[in-house]
Amino acid sequence: MKSLTQKEEEIMEHYWQYGPMQVRELQAHYEEPQPHVNTLATLVKILEEKGFLGHKALTARCFQYFARITKDEYKGGSLKNVIDKFFNRSYLSAVSTLVHEEKISVEELKQLIREVEQSA
């Protein structure tokens, strides 16, 4: 899965939250100062090229865009990319690093193991 820039991710958040919409509708969801509609149109086109958005024609020159992947699918793919890139495809190594850097305690890890065992 391709990664998103901060601005692209911001746009995707709007599509995940509000559903299908035109670029002008997207612009309306931003606080002032709103990004220019041409800027948003360019970013939406890039997101479509990356496969994150699709569109349907409402009229000859008017398109409604929609998310082609869910937020959960994006998060899962992003996590996989990080694990692949920085931990040599080892989820165990990633968890070990979190424990060693005290980002997650041993007790929290034990609790997670219990929860996984109960749900299996």
Secondary structure, DSSP 8 states (H G I E B T S, - for coil): -----HHHHHHHHHHHHH-SB-HHHHHHTS-SS---HHHHHHHHHHHHHTTSEEEEEEETTEEEEEESS-HHHHHHHHHHHHHHHHSTT-HHHHHHHHHHTTSS-HHHHHHHHHHHHHH-
